[in-house]
Amino acid sequence: MLFSQLPPRRSPGGGATQISGISSFADVAECTEDSEGVGSDYALTMIGDLEGCLYAFVETSGCSPSGTYRETGTEIFVGTYNEMEGTFVTNYRFTAKYKDCPNLVEEIFGRCQHPIVEGSGTGDFAGVTGRFDIKDEDPAAFPYRGHLRW
């Protein structure tokens, strides 16, 4: 059997499947073809176990006097996992520390939690639950890791 003919990786018995990869802000020419992303505030490209675009719709944001930034909203992932295609929605929470928070300049650290909204999956992501987290370690590439469960 060829590798490409192997069934998708899913944990036996419905257990969680670990995922990881790298995300980055989408370039101007990236993440422009998905109707689900229309009106998004920004998009991330995802590579690794998740391949595709993560469109963010900011609902709240603000800075504290200490320079801590908080942002919440919804996202829609459009792409693939192990060649399975579809979409799912997350409710995300981003927190970061900036030297100049009102202008979002010189991020000191940041992290984001992305729990998947139950029942939001379409296509091969129908029924998916789980969560992934993104950690801002480099201004150009943000590692993600988490788990999916069908």
BAFIDO-529329 format. One record per residue: x, y, z of N, C-alpha, C, CB in turn; residue number from 0; residue in three letters. Coordinates in nm, 4 decimals. Each point is the difference from the previous one (the first is absolute). Glycine has a CB too. Layout:
// residues N
NODE    neast   nnorth      nup   caeast  canorth     caup    ceast   cnorth      cup   cbeast  cbnorth     cbup   n res
NODE        X        Y        Z        X        Y        Z        X        Y        Z        X        Y        Z NUM ALA
...
//
This chain:
// residues 150
NODE    neast   nnorth      nup   caeast  canorth     caup    ceast   cnorth      cup   cbeast  cbnorth     cbup   n res
NODE   0.0845  -0.1173   0.0000  -0.0845   0.1173   0.0000   0.0894   0.1241   0.0000  -0.1857  -0.1246   0.1222   0 MET
NODE   0.1548   0.2219  -0.2072   0.0737   0.1256  -0.0051  -0.0371   0.0872   0.1184   0.0097  -0.0133  -0.2499   1 LEU
NODE   0.0860   0.0987   0.2918  -0.0247   0.0904   0.1118  -0.1236   0.0855  -0.0251   0.2454   0.0037   0.0495   2 PHE
NODE  -0.2620   0.0425  -0.1733  -0.1129   0.0873  -0.0312  -0.1336  -0.0731   0.0104   0.1498   0.1311  -0.1500   3 SER
NODE  -0.1478  -0.2651   0.1554  -0.1241  -0.0756   0.0107  -0.0353  -0.0346   0.1451   0.0456  -0.0923  -0.2269   4 GLN
NODE   0.0423   0.1275   0.3196  -0.0274  -0.0294   0.1399  -0.1169   0.0839   0.0493   0.2414  -0.0584   0.0370   5 LEU
NODE  -0.3219   0.0053   0.0538  -0.1102   0.0796   0.0533   0.0531   0.1160   0.0832  -0.1470  -0.2034   0.0013   6 PRO
NODE   0.0672   0.3102   0.0153   0.0430   0.1147   0.0804   0.0333  -0.0419   0.1423  -0.1416   0.1496  -0.1409   7 PRO
NODE   0.2384  -0.0770   0.2021   0.0367  -0.0262   0.1390  -0.1113   0.0480   0.0910   0.2451   0.0209  -0.0545   8 ARG
NODE  -0.3017  -0.1105   0.1268  -0.0942   0.0330   0.1061   0.0297  -0.0953   0.1123  -0.1798   0.0857  -0.1593   9 ARG
NODE   0.1669  -0.0394   0.2793   0.0300  -0.0848   0.1135  -0.1031  -0.1114   0.0110   0.1076   0.1936   0.1181  10 SER
NODE  -0.0625  -0.3153  -0.0858  -0.0940  -0.1105   0.0155  -0.0964   0.0252   0.1155   0.1718  -0.1561  -0.0932  11 PRO
NODE  -0.2919   0.1067   0.0779  -0.0974   0.0122   0.1077  -0.0507   0.1405   0.0219   0.1095  -0.1902   0.1036  12 GLY
NODE  -0.0935   0.2785  -0.2008  -0.0507   0.1359   0.0129   0.0835   0.0892   0.0890  -0.2211  -0.0927  -0.0374  13 GLY
NODE   0.3424   0.0516   0.0718   0.0872   0.0827   0.0826   0.0467   0.1231  -0.0744   0.0726  -0.2030   0.1215  14 GLY
NODE  -0.0057   0.2890  -0.0507   0.0487   0.1251  -0.0579   0.1208  -0.0254  -0.0894  -0.0848   0.1257   0.2001  15 ALA
NODE   0.0913  -0.0527  -0.3099   0.1121  -0.0030  -0.0922   0.0812   0.1265   0.0208  -0.1291  -0.1393  -0.1685  16 THR
NODE   0.2558   0.1274   0.1997   0.0844   0.1178   0.0202   0.0335   0.0635  -0.1339   0.0959  -0.1006   0.2095  17 GLN
NODE  -0.0941   0.2327  -0.2105   0.0355   0.0759  -0.1197   0.1058   0.1029   0.0366  -0.2307  -0.0341  -0.0988  18 ILE
NODE   0.3112   0.0725  -0.0014   0.0985   0.1059   0.0194   0.0406   0.0553  -0.1346   0.0827  -0.1069   0.2118  19 SER
NODE  -0.0227   0.2239  -0.2095   0.0468   0.0645  -0.1218   0.0383   0.1439   0.0275  -0.1448  -0.1504  -0.1364  20 GLY
NODE   0.1462   0.2288   0.0296   0.0395   0.1406   0.0071  -0.1081   0.0838  -0.0675   0.2478  -0.0604   0.0002  21 ILE
NODE  -0.2783   0.1739   0.0610  -0.0907   0.0964  -0.0623   0.0749   0.1316  -0.0173  -0.2051  -0.1116   0.1030  22 SER
NODE   0.1576   0.1923  -0.1961   0.0582   0.1321  -0.0217  -0.1055   0.0899  -0.0632   0.2328  -0.0982  -0.0268  23 SER
NODE  -0.2146   0.2292   0.0390  -0.0942   0.0906  -0.0634   0.0027  -0.0223  -0.1505   0.0301   0.1694   0.1851  24 PHE
NODE  -0.1473  -0.1751  -0.2448  -0.0108  -0.0239  -0.1432   0.0520   0.1204  -0.0780  -0.1976  -0.1508   0.0391  25 ALA
NODE   0.2744   0.1226  -0.1436   0.0432   0.1053  -0.0917  -0.1211   0.0506  -0.0776   0.2317  -0.1023  -0.0195  26 ASP
NODE  -0.2157   0.2145  -0.0473  -0.1098   0.0630  -0.0735  -0.0653  -0.0966  -0.0995   0.1161   0.2204   0.0259  27 VAL
NODE  -0.0384  -0.3042  -0.0923  -0.0542  -0.0904  -0.1014  -0.0505  -0.1323   0.0570   0.1553   0.1047  -0.1607  28 ALA
NODE  -0.1348  -0.1281   0.2895  -0.0438  -0.1247   0.0621  -0.1370   0.0171   0.0656   0.2400  -0.0644   0.0381  29 GLU
NODE  -0.3111  -0.0451  -0.0267  -0.1284  -0.0027   0.0709  -0.0974   0.1035  -0.0555   0.1191  -0.0792   0.2048  30 CYS
NODE  -0.1316   0.0812  -0.3353  -0.0887   0.0968  -0.0642  -0.1141  -0.0666  -0.0773   0.1938   0.1549  -0.0162  31 THR
NODE  -0.1928  -0.2869   0.0050  -0.0972  -0.0683  -0.0857  -0.1168  -0.0627   0.0745   0.1857  -0.0426  -0.1525  32 GLU
NODE  -0.1833   0.0394   0.2848  -0.1046  -0.0663   0.0766  -0.1104   0.0981   0.0363   0.1684  -0.1615   0.0901  33 ASP
NODE  -0.2910   0.1311  -0.1307  -0.1122   0.0887   0.0321  -0.0209   0.0114   0.1503  -0.1070  -0.0615  -0.2167  34 SER
NODE   0.1461  -0.0412   0.2925  -0.0154   0.0034   0.1455   0.0837   0.1101   0.0646  -0.0456  -0.2444  -0.0055  35 GLU
NODE   0.1506   0.2905  -0.0620   0.0880   0.1018   0.0553  -0.0409   0.1424  -0.0296   0.1764  -0.1636  -0.0203  36 GLY
NODE  -0.2821   0.1825  -0.0588  -0.0430   0.1349  -0.0355  -0.0375   0.0761   0.1268  -0.0820  -0.0802  -0.2259  37 VAL
NODE   0.1392   0.1992   0.2420  -0.0278   0.0847   0.1150   0.0869  -0.0279   0.1222  -0.2287   0.0130  -0.0845  38 GLY
NODE   0.3209  -0.1088   0.0730   0.0870  -0.0301   0.1138   0.0947   0.1169   0.0248  -0.0147  -0.2475  -0.0494  39 SER
NODE   0.0590   0.2582   0.1738   0.0925   0.1078   0.0366   0.1423  -0.0323  -0.0397  -0.1486   0.0594   0.1887  40 ASP
NODE   0.1836  -0.1872  -0.1892   0.1306  -0.0467  -0.0470  -0.0073  -0.1509  -0.0184   0.1217   0.1899   0.1186  41 TYR
NODE  -0.0182  -0.2448  -0.1814   0.0049  -0.1447  -0.0221   0.1399  -0.0515   0.0300  -0.1809   0.0160  -0.1752  42 ALA
NODE   0.1865  -0.1388   0.2214   0.1259  -0.0717   0.0204   0.0051  -0.1158  -0.0981   0.0089   0.0652   0.2455  43 LEU
NODE   0.1088  -0.0914  -0.2998   0.0194  -0.1231  -0.0753   0.0469  -0.1057   0.0989   0.0560   0.1247  -0.2169  44 THR
NODE  -0.1043  -0.2449   0.1989   0.0328  -0.1119   0.0883   0.0715  -0.1057  -0.0831  -0.2001   0.0466   0.1519  45 MET
NODE   0.3160  -0.0928  -0.1042   0.0689  -0.1115  -0.0637   0.0331  -0.1023   0.1083   0.0964   0.1500  -0.1835  46 ILE
NODE  -0.0801  -0.2731   0.1430   0.0233  -0.1089   0.0950  -0.1158  -0.0957  -0.0081   0.1336   0.1485   0.1529  47 GLY
NODE  -0.1845  -0.1915  -0.0383  -0.1141  -0.0918  -0.0001  -0.1247   0.0668  -0.0565   0.0971  -0.1174   0.1982  48 ASP
NODE  -0.1188   0.2443  -0.1650  -0.1069   0.0783  -0.0622   0.0620   0.0812  -0.1122  -0.1344   0.0116   0.2163  49 LEU
NODE   0.0756  -0.0209  -0.3350   0.0487   0.0743  -0.1167  -0.1152   0.0854  -0.0506   0.1689  -0.1820  -0.0625  50 GLU
NODE  -0.1529   0.3133   0.0647  -0.1060   0.0858  -0.0504   0.0063   0.1385   0.0588  -0.1401  -0.1991  -0.0305  51 GLY
NODE   0.0231   0.2615   0.0404  -0.0104   0.1374   0.0473  -0.0913   0.0069   0.1219   0.0391   0.0852  -0.2336  52 CYS
NODE   0.0011  -0.0038   0.3285  -0.0771   0.0242   0.1214  -0.0393   0.1477  -0.0016   0.1215  -0.1853   0.1322  53 LEU
NODE  -0.2512   0.2117  -0.1538  -0.0504   0.1365  -0.0123  -0.0529   0.0478   0.1359  -0.0586  -0.0397  -0.2445  54 TYR
NODE   0.1064   0.1550   0.2905  -0.0375   0.0529   0.1312  -0.0981   0.1161  -0.0132   0.2226  -0.0710   0.0900  55 ALA
NODE  -0.3260   0.0664  -0.0077  -0.1011   0.1042   0.0093   0.0035   0.0524   0.1442  -0.1477  -0.1068  -0.1839  56 PHE
NODE   0.2115   0.2217   0.2031   0.0208   0.0566   0.1332  -0.1322   0.0529   0.0544   0.2387   0.0599  -0.0582  57 VAL
NODE  -0.2689  -0.0985   0.1834  -0.1207   0.0485   0.0663   0.0325   0.1002   0.1095  -0.1108  -0.2165  -0.0513  58 GLU
NODE   0.2175   0.1922   0.1287   0.0416   0.0943   0.1036   0.1516   0.0117  -0.0024  -0.2017  -0.0565   0.1430  59 THR
NODE   0.2526   0.1729  -0.1050   0.1444   0.0186   0.0127   0.0253   0.1203   0.0898   0.0422  -0.1010  -0.2295  60 SER
NODE   0.0740   0.0985   0.2943   0.0343   0.1131   0.0841   0.1308  -0.0202   0.0738  -0.2406   0.0461   0.0244  61 GLY
NODE   0.2938   0.0654   0.0235   0.1267   0.0012   0.0725  -0.0232   0.0414   0.1449   0.1242   0.0536  -0.2128  62 CYS
NODE  -0.0456  -0.1117   0.3019  -0.0004   0.0435   0.1393   0.1126   0.1026   0.0168  -0.0946  -0.2247   0.0821  63 SER
NODE   0.0953   0.3005   0.0262   0.1081   0.0963   0.0227   0.1389  -0.0653   0.0054  -0.1643   0.1404   0.1236  64 PRO
NODE   0.1703  -0.2689  -0.0871   0.1298  -0.0683   0.0091   0.0520  -0.0469  -0.1359  -0.0630  -0.0722   0.2293  65 SER
NODE  -0.0159   0.0886  -0.3360   0.0431  -0.0423  -0.1332  -0.0494  -0.1366  -0.0409   0.1965   0.1378   0.0339  66 GLY
NODE  -0.2874  -0.1962   0.0446  -0.0566  -0.1292  -0.0352  -0.1155   0.0205  -0.0975   0.0683  -0.0965   0.2239  67 THR
NODE  -0.0623   0.0233  -0.3332  -0.1026   0.0071  -0.1045  -0.0863  -0.1246   0.0078   0.1502   0.1388  -0.1494  68 TYR
NODE  -0.2807  -0.1208   0.1366  -0.0939  -0.1114  -0.0016  -0.0900   0.0147  -0.1217   0.0061  -0.0201   0.2529  69 ARG
NODE  -0.0295  -0.0934  -0.3200  -0.0857  -0.0006  -0.1177  -0.0805  -0.1296   0.0002   0.1642   0.1440  -0.1316  70 GLU
NODE  -0.2914  -0.1344   0.0980  -0.0843  -0.1186  -0.0135  -0.0783   0.0100  -0.1299  -0.0177  -0.0252   0.2515  71 THR
NODE  -0.0263  -0.0892  -0.2981  -0.0803  -0.0015  -0.1207  -0.0260  -0.1413  -0.0467   0.0935   0.2203  -0.0624  72 GLY
NODE  -0.1342  -0.2296  -0.0623  -0.0223  -0.1298  -0.0623   0.0937  -0.0135  -0.1190  -0.2421  -0.0034   0.0754  73 THR
NODE   0.2670  -0.1208  -0.1125   0.0841  -0.0284  -0.1165  -0.0651  -0.1127  -0.0774   0.2117   0.0753   0.1191  74 GLU
NODE  -0.1795  -0.0815  -0.2461  -0.0385  -0.1155  -0.0790   0.1245  -0.0528  -0.0695  -0.2362   0.0886  -0.0335  75 ILE
NODE   0.2608  -0.2178   0.0530   0.1102  -0.0675  -0.0683  -0.0565  -0.0611  -0.1271   0.1239  -0.0482   0.2186  76 PHE
NODE  -0.0563   0.0741  -0.3303  -0.0364  -0.0573  -0.1294   0.1228  -0.0726  -0.0509  -0.1723   0.1826  -0.0515  77 VAL
NODE   0.1640  -0.3150   0.0398   0.1174  -0.0719  -0.0469  -0.0103  -0.1489   0.0198   0.1314   0.1993   0.0491  78 GLY
NODE  -0.0143  -0.2592  -0.0215   0.0081  -0.1454   0.0053   0.0753  -0.0484   0.1235  -0.0083  -0.0045  -0.2486  79 THR
NODE  -0.0209  -0.1190   0.2834   0.0772  -0.0783   0.0956   0.0161  -0.1368  -0.0649  -0.0867   0.1282   0.2087  80 TYR
NODE   0.2099  -0.1697  -0.2356   0.0247  -0.1300  -0.0638  -0.0834  -0.0177  -0.1267   0.0532  -0.0958   0.2246  81 ASN
NODE  -0.0594   0.1990  -0.3052  -0.0723   0.0019  -0.1269  -0.1513  -0.0056   0.0160   0.1961  -0.1090  -0.1008  82 GLU
NODE  -0.2460   0.1174   0.2238  -0.1442   0.0106   0.0231  -0.0334   0.1489  -0.0016  -0.0103  -0.2175   0.1385  83 MET
NODE  -0.0926   0.2562  -0.2135  -0.0328   0.1413  -0.0189  -0.1246   0.0408   0.0764   0.1058  -0.0110  -0.2233  84 GLU
NODE  -0.1072   0.1370   0.2645  -0.1184   0.0544   0.0640   0.0308   0.1273   0.0753  -0.0913  -0.2286   0.0179  85 GLY
NODE   0.0002   0.2638   0.0710   0.0132   0.1208   0.0808  -0.0416  -0.0301   0.1434  -0.0436   0.1455  -0.2021  86 THR
NODE   0.0879  -0.0614   0.2941  -0.0531   0.0019   0.1361   0.0187   0.1397   0.0564   0.0511  -0.2465   0.0339  87 PHE
NODE  -0.1270   0.2766   0.0712   0.0003   0.1326   0.0631   0.0619  -0.0120   0.1388  -0.2069   0.0712  -0.1300  88 VAL
NODE   0.2810   0.0322   0.1705   0.0512   0.0082   0.1371  -0.0476   0.1299   0.0643   0.2030  -0.1383  -0.0622  89 THR
NODE  -0.2073   0.1380   0.1935  -0.0138   0.1218   0.0794   0.1373   0.0218   0.0615  -0.2530  -0.0328   0.0497  90 ASN
NODE   0.3242   0.1367  -0.0936   0.1382   0.0156   0.0444   0.0159   0.1091   0.1044   0.0727  -0.0792  -0.2219  91 TYR
NODE   0.0356   0.0665   0.2986   0.0399   0.1005   0.0992   0.1508   0.0201  -0.0144  -0.1896  -0.0643   0.1623  92 ARG
NODE   0.2308   0.1870  -0.1964   0.1408   0.0346  -0.0181   0.0406   0.0961   0.1106  -0.0150  -0.0335  -0.2512  93 PHE
NODE   0.1281   0.0058   0.3147   0.0582   0.0924   0.0976   0.1466   0.0199  -0.0345  -0.1629  -0.0733   0.1808  94 THR
NODE   0.2093   0.1962  -0.1637   0.1395   0.0317  -0.0317   0.0446   0.1198   0.0828  -0.0270  -0.0910  -0.2347  95 ALA
NODE   0.1566   0.1082   0.2394   0.0610   0.1158   0.0671   0.0793   0.0746  -0.1063   0.0134  -0.1180   0.2288  96 LYS
NODE  -0.0347   0.2490  -0.2379   0.0681   0.0851  -0.0974   0.0727   0.1129   0.0712  -0.1727  -0.0561  -0.1739  97 TYR
NODE   0.2823   0.1022   0.1153   0.0658   0.1202   0.0513  -0.0871   0.1219  -0.0252   0.2256  -0.1032  -0.0397  98 LYS
NODE  -0.2948   0.1053  -0.0756  -0.0916   0.1081  -0.0357  -0.1333  -0.0649  -0.0370   0.1900   0.1535  -0.0819  99 ASP
NODE  -0.2682  -0.1838   0.1845  -0.1232  -0.0750  -0.0210  -0.1019   0.0726  -0.0885   0.0395  -0.1034   0.2209 100 CYS
NODE  -0.0669   0.2323  -0.2006  -0.1021   0.0635  -0.0836   0.0285  -0.0094  -0.1502  -0.0419   0.1537   0.1889 101 PRO
NODE   0.1692  -0.1624  -0.2248   0.0372  -0.0094  -0.1419   0.0445  -0.1411  -0.0388   0.0671   0.2403   0.0074 102 ASN
NODE  -0.0750  -0.3355   0.0856   0.0403  -0.1400  -0.0209   0.1414  -0.0095  -0.0581  -0.2412  -0.0612  -0.0355 103 LEU
NODE   0.3345   0.1311   0.1020   0.1390   0.0045  -0.0439   0.0883  -0.0734   0.1005  -0.0409   0.2197  -0.1179 104 VAL
NODE   0.1336  -0.2971   0.0680   0.0993  -0.0743   0.0786  -0.0643  -0.0957   0.1000   0.1548   0.1925  -0.0263 105 GLU
NODE  -0.2118  -0.2997  -0.0289  -0.0584  -0.1036   0.0847   0.1094  -0.0677   0.0824  -0.1855  -0.0366  -0.1678 106 GLU
NODE   0.1642   0.0254   0.2970   0.0944  -0.0653   0.0906  -0.0312  -0.1488   0.0076   0.0260   0.2127   0.1334 107 ILE
NODE  -0.1535  -0.2473  -0.1223  -0.0453  -0.1388  -0.0049  -0.1477  -0.0011  -0.0333   0.1751  -0.0727   0.1678 108 PHE
NODE  -0.2231  -0.0408  -0.2130  -0.1418  -0.0139  -0.0302  -0.0390  -0.1465  -0.0137   0.0041   0.2224  -0.1139 109 GLY
NODE  -0.1321  -0.2479   0.1374  -0.0525  -0.1354  -0.0187  -0.1486   0.0112  -0.0297   0.1744  -0.1011   0.1558 110 ARG
NODE  -0.2252  -0.0044  -0.2205  -0.1387   0.0014  -0.0415  -0.0588  -0.1392   0.0159   0.0452   0.1882  -0.1612 111 CYS
NODE  -0.1659  -0.1949   0.2161  -0.0718  -0.1262   0.0178  -0.1142  -0.0055  -0.1011   0.0601  -0.0090   0.2477 112 GLN
NODE  -0.0765  -0.1081  -0.3111  -0.0974  -0.0161  -0.1077  -0.0871  -0.1245   0.0228   0.1592   0.1150  -0.1588 113 HIS
NODE  -0.2553  -0.1108   0.2500  -0.0903  -0.1149   0.0139  -0.0965  -0.0059  -0.1188   0.0174   0.0142   0.2522 114 PRO
NODE  -0.0349  -0.1341  -0.3064  -0.0884  -0.0201  -0.1144  -0.1448  -0.0010   0.0489   0.1792  -0.1316  -0.1241 115 ILE
NODE  -0.2642   0.2049   0.0544  -0.1421   0.0069   0.0336  -0.0651  -0.1321  -0.0406  -0.0046   0.2537  -0.0303 116 VAL
NODE  -0.0534  -0.3215   0.1284  -0.0639  -0.1289  -0.0260  -0.1118   0.0150  -0.1030   0.0562  -0.0750   0.2336 117 GLU
NODE  -0.0574  -0.0144  -0.3315  -0.1024   0.0016  -0.1036   0.0280   0.0942  -0.1151  -0.1572  -0.0586   0.1751 118 GLY
NODE   0.2728   0.1263  -0.1747   0.0293   0.0994  -0.1040   0.0700  -0.0595  -0.1222   0.0156   0.1698   0.1800 119 SER
NODE   0.0326  -0.2921  -0.1714   0.0772  -0.0575  -0.1091  -0.0834  -0.0332  -0.1222   0.1523  -0.0896   0.1692 120 GLY
NODE  -0.0897   0.1072  -0.2862  -0.0637  -0.0371  -0.1262   0.0943  -0.0926  -0.0763  -0.1300   0.2193  -0.0090 121 THR
NODE   0.0772  -0.2868  -0.0922   0.0818  -0.0915  -0.0798   0.0580  -0.1083   0.0891   0.0550   0.1843  -0.1619 122 GLY
NODE   0.0746  -0.2126   0.1437   0.0652  -0.1027   0.0802   0.0196   0.0413   0.1455   0.1132  -0.0759  -0.2061 123 ASP
NODE  -0.1369   0.2031   0.2391   0.0094   0.0453   0.1386  -0.1350  -0.0061   0.0728   0.1892   0.1481  -0.0688 124 PHE
NODE  -0.2905  -0.2033   0.0056  -0.1303  -0.0146   0.0660   0.0187  -0.0820   0.1272  -0.1236   0.0142  -0.2224 125 ALA
NODE   0.0731   0.0361   0.3334   0.0085  -0.0695   0.1272   0.1299   0.0198   0.0758  -0.1499  -0.1624  -0.0981 126 GLY
NODE   0.2449   0.2382   0.0435   0.1285   0.0189   0.0679  -0.0158   0.0898   0.1224   0.1193  -0.0298  -0.2191 127 VAL
NODE  -0.0451  -0.0025   0.3240   0.0129   0.0849   0.1180   0.1485   0.0075   0.0312  -0.2318  -0.0632   0.0919 128 THR
NODE   0.2678   0.1413   0.0059   0.1402   0.0102   0.0408   0.0428   0.1429   0.0191   0.0465  -0.2089  -0.1205 129 GLY
NODE   0.0819   0.2271   0.1171   0.0574   0.1317   0.0256   0.1439   0.0003  -0.0481  -0.1520   0.0368   0.1989 130 ARG
NODE   0.1981   0.0798  -0.2420   0.1426   0.0191  -0.0239   0.0403   0.1345   0.0573  -0.0061  -0.1433  -0.2091 131 PHE
NODE   0.1330   0.1544   0.2428   0.0554   0.1230   0.0558   0.1136   0.0478  -0.0893  -0.0639  -0.0695   0.2353 132 ASP
NODE   0.0771   0.1993  -0.2462   0.1087   0.0608  -0.0766   0.0835   0.0825   0.0971  -0.1381   0.0062  -0.2159 133 ILE
NODE   0.2690  -0.0200   0.2034   0.0913   0.0762   0.0851   0.0866   0.0889  -0.0896   0.0024  -0.1844   0.1776 134 LYS
NODE   0.0023   0.3115  -0.1468   0.0806   0.0945  -0.0775   0.1442  -0.0068   0.0493  -0.2004   0.1524  -0.0373 135 ASP
NODE   0.2815  -0.2279  -0.0345   0.1418  -0.0123   0.0361   0.0894   0.0783  -0.0941  -0.0476  -0.2242   0.0943 136 GLU
NODE  -0.0020   0.2548  -0.2116   0.0754   0.0668  -0.1056  -0.0984   0.0947  -0.0675   0.1625  -0.1983  -0.0359 137 ASP
NODE  -0.1227   0.3202   0.0001  -0.0961   0.0925  -0.0599  -0.0556  -0.0453  -0.1351   0.1197   0.1786   0.1188 138 PRO
NODE  -0.0563  -0.2768  -0.1826  -0.0440  -0.0424  -0.1323  -0.0634  -0.1385  -0.0026   0.1788   0.1410  -0.0910 139 ALA
NODE  -0.1582  -0.2235   0.1930  -0.0517  -0.1368  -0.0011  -0.0432  -0.0389   0.1403   0.1492  -0.0603  -0.1941 140 ALA
NODE  -0.2727   0.0118   0.2040  -0.0596  -0.0310   0.1294  -0.0324  -0.1492   0.0071  -0.0951   0.2344   0.0166 141 PHE
NODE   0.1659  -0.3109   0.0652  -0.0301  -0.1431   0.0115  -0.1386  -0.0230   0.0612   0.2459  -0.0472   0.0238 142 PRO
NODE  -0.3138  -0.0544  -0.0750  -0.1262  -0.0415   0.0614   0.0085  -0.1472   0.0360  -0.1287   0.1738  -0.1309 143 TYR
NODE   0.0508  -0.2116   0.2312  -0.0146  -0.1409   0.0345  -0.1303  -0.0166   0.0768   0.2522  -0.0348   0.0069 144 ARG
NODE  -0.3050  -0.0856  -0.0139  -0.1263  -0.0268   0.0663  -0.0501  -0.1379  -0.0342  -0.0531   0.2418  -0.0033 145 GLY
NODE  -0.0785  -0.2561  -0.0013  -0.0579  -0.1303  -0.0298  -0.1365   0.0159  -0.0696   0.1218  -0.0987   0.1994 146 HIS
NODE  -0.1530  -0.0019  -0.2779  -0.1295  -0.0111  -0.0652  -0.0613  -0.1311   0.0447   0.0737   0.1387  -0.2009 147 LEU
NODE  -0.2073  -0.1424   0.2059  -0.0701  -0.1225   0.0352  -0.1268  -0.0079  -0.0862   0.0924   0.0038   0.2400 148 ARG
NODE  -0.1128  -0.1214  -0.3014  -0.1211  -0.0220  -0.0790  -0.0928  -0.0923   0.0742   0.1261   0.0346  -0.2126 149 TRP
//
